[in-house]
Amino acid sequence: MTNSATPPLRAATVPVTPLQQNCTLLWCTATMRGAFVDPGGDLPKLRAAMAHHGVTIEKIILTHGHIDHCGEAGVLAKELGVPIEGPHEADRFWIARLADDGRAYGINGVVFEPDRWLVEGDRVTVGNLVLDVYHCPGHTPGHVVFHHAPSKLALVGDVLFQGSIGRTDFPMGNHQDLLDAIVAKLWPLGDDTSFVPGHGPMSNFGHERRHNPFVGDAALAA
């Protein structure tokens, strides 16, 4: 039974693959139904986290198509019998090359077809939770961000990091698109919004606006 002191959303971060990608297990505390966000690999660790927290996984959601974020998403979805939602279809290019990229990085990469491609303005449900979808290209063309407004929490993949931003030197990357997405899509969500990045520690948008050397207010005004 959820009481007023229990937040509607809980999340646990599980770093996976040699690239230490932040896979997030998030769940609805009212239903104990959850989702894995970007399960790139190390599936035994993810199964253990699911069991530890007593969460029933109902779907997998993906921010983008890079190997460390979705290399084994299709494997896990098939094993659990759940759908995959995301990313935006512009990342079909990246998902199609997962096997080749996996060999290059020493990560198991299995090509899959999401059950639902996402676009700007879509919503994704997890239990009773509703996540808003923002299309934030630049790191990859089909990158999306998930935001749970009541919790002031965003899952931003490789768009933004504590003190840094996503790389744009990969095929189909675009530096200006990335900057535009951060300023136009993320900053309006509020300085008090915390975010889970694809790698490294959490931060919040206010801190990054004050201190981020790439996309902070002072950097962009220079």
C-alpha positions in Angstrom: 0.0 0.0 0.0 1.5 3.3 -1.0 1.1 6.2 1.4 1.6 9.9 1.0 5.2 9.6 2.1 6.2 7.2 -0.6 7.3 8.8 -3.9 5.4 7.6 -7.0 8.6 6.8 -8.8 11.7 5.0 -7.6 14.8 4.4 -9.6 18.0 2.4 -9.3 21.0 2.9 -11.6 23.0 -0.2 -12.7 26.2 0.5 -14.6 26.6 -2.0 -17.5 29.0 -2.9 -20.2 32.8 -2.0 -20.2 31.6 1.5 -21.0 29.9 1.8 -17.6 26.6 2.9 -19.1 23.9 3.9 -16.6 21.1 1.5 -17.1 18.2 2.6 -15.0 15.6 0.4 -13.3 12.6 2.6 -12.7 9.3 1.6 -11.2 5.9 2.7 -10.0 5.7 2.3 -6.3 1.9 1.9 -6.4 2.0 -1.1 -8.7 5.6 -2.3 -8.4 5.6 -2.5 -12.2 8.7 -1.1 -13.9 10.9 -0.6 -16.9 14.6 -0.9 -17.8 15.9 2.2 -19.4 18.9 1.4 -21.8 19.7 -2.2 -20.8 22.9 -2.4 -22.9 24.3 -5.6 -21.4 25.3 -7.4 -18.3 21.9 -9.0 -18.1 22.6 -11.0 -14.9 23.2 -7.8 -13.0 19.9 -6.4 -14.3 18.0 -9.6 -13.4 19.5 -9.3 -9.9 18.4 -5.7 -9.5 14.9 -6.5 -10.7 14.7 -9.3 -8.1 16.3 -7.3 -5.3 13.7 -4.5 -5.6 10.8 -6.8 -6.3 9.9 -5.1 -9.5 7.8 -6.7 -12.4 9.2 -5.4 -15.7 6.5 -4.5 -18.2 8.6 -2.9 -20.9 12.1 -1.7 -22.0 12.5 1.9 -23.0 15.5 3.3 -25.0 17.0 6.7 -25.3 19.1 5.9 -28.4 20.6 3.2 -30.5 24.2 3.0 -29.4 25.6 -0.4 -28.5 26.2 0.3 -24.8 22.6 1.5 -24.4 20.7 -1.2 -26.3 23.1 -4.0 -27.4 21.2 -6.6 -25.4 17.8 -4.9 -25.2 16.3 -7.3 -27.7 17.7 -10.3 -25.9 16.2 -9.1 -22.5 12.9 -8.1 -24.1 12.5 -11.6 -25.6 13.5 -13.3 -22.3 11.0 -11.2 -20.3 8.3 -11.2 -22.9 8.0 -7.4 -22.9 7.9 -4.7 -25.6 10.6 -2.2 -26.4 9.6 1.5 -26.8 12.0 4.0 -28.3 14.1 5.5 -29.5 13.0 7.7 -32.4 13.1 6.0 -35.8 16.0 8.2 -37.0 18.2 5.8 -34.9 17.3 2.8 -37.1 20.8 3.3 -38.6 22.5 2.6 -35.3 20.3 -0.3 -34.3 21.0 -2.0 -37.7 24.7 -2.0 -37.0 24.7 -3.3 -33.4 26.3 -6.6 -34.3 29.2 -4.9 -36.0 29.6 -2.3 -33.2 29.5 -5.1 -30.6 32.4 -6.8 -32.2 34.4 -3.5 -32.2 33.6 -2.8 -28.5 33.6 -6.3 -27.2 29.9 -6.1 -26.2 27.2 -8.5 -27.3 25.1 -6.6 -29.9 21.9 -8.1 -31.2 19.8 -6.2 -33.8 16.1 -5.8 -32.9 13.0 -3.9 -34.0 11.3 -1.8 -31.3 7.6 -2.4 -30.8 7.1 1.4 -30.8 9.2 4.1 -32.2 8.8 7.4 -30.3 8.4 11.0 -31.4 8.3 14.4 -29.8 5.2 14.7 -27.6 4.6 11.0 -27.1 4.0 9.5 -23.6 5.3 6.3 -22.2 3.5 4.6 -19.3 5.2 2.5 -16.6 2.7 1.2 -14.1 0.7 4.3 -13.1 3.6 6.6 -14.1 3.4 8.7 -17.3 6.7 9.8 -18.9 6.9 12.6 -21.4 9.1 12.1 -24.5 11.3 14.8 -25.9 13.2 14.3 -29.2 16.8 15.6 -28.6 19.0 14.9 -31.6 22.7 15.7 -31.9 24.5 12.8 -30.2 22.4 10.5 -32.4 19.7 11.7 -34.8 17.0 9.7 -33.0 17.9 10.3 -29.4 15.0 10.8 -27.0 14.7 12.0 -23.4 12.2 10.8 -20.8 10.8 13.1 -18.2 8.6 12.4 -15.2 7.3 15.8 -14.3 5.8 15.0 -10.8 9.2 13.6 -9.7 11.2 16.3 -11.4 13.4 13.6 -12.9 14.7 13.2 -16.5 16.5 10.3 -18.1 18.7 12.0 -20.7 20.9 9.3 -22.1 24.0 10.8 -23.7 22.6 14.3 -24.3 23.9 15.9 -21.2 26.3 14.9 -18.4 27.5 16.4 -15.2 30.0 19.0 -16.5 29.8 17.8 -20.1 27.6 17.1 -23.1 27.3 14.1 -25.5 29.8 13.5 -28.2 28.8 14.6 -31.7 31.8 13.1 -33.7 30.0 9.8 -34.4 28.3 9.3 -37.8 25.1 11.4 -38.0 26.1 13.5 -35.0 25.4 17.2 -35.0 26.9 19.6 -32.4 24.5 22.5 -33.0 21.5 20.2 -32.9 22.7 18.9 -29.5 23.1 22.4 -28.1 19.7 23.5 -29.5 18.0 20.4 -28.0 19.5 21.0 -24.5 18.5 24.7 -24.4 15.1 24.3 -26.1 13.9 21.0 -24.6 15.8 20.4 -21.3 16.3 23.8 -19.7 12.5 24.7 -19.8 11.9 21.6 -17.6 13.3 23.6 -14.7 16.5 24.1 -12.8 15.2 21.8 -10.0 14.9 18.9 -12.4 17.5 16.2 -11.6 18.7 13.9 -14.4 20.3 10.5 -14.8 22.9 10.7 -17.6 24.1 7.8 -19.7 27.4 7.8 -17.9 28.7 9.2 -14.6 26.9 10.9 -11.7 23.5 12.5 -11.6 23.2 16.3 -11.6 20.4 18.8 -12.1 19.7 21.3 -14.9 20.2 24.4 -12.6 23.7 23.2 -11.7 24.6 22.6 -15.4 23.2 26.0 -16.4 25.5 27.6 -13.9 28.6 25.4 -14.3 28.6 23.4 -17.5 31.5 24.6 -19.7 29.8 23.5 -22.9 26.2 24.5 -22.6 25.9 26.6 -19.4 24.4 30.0 -19.7 27.8 31.7 -19.5 29.3 29.5 -22.2 26.5 30.1 -24.6 26.6 33.8 -24.0 30.3 34.0 -24.7 
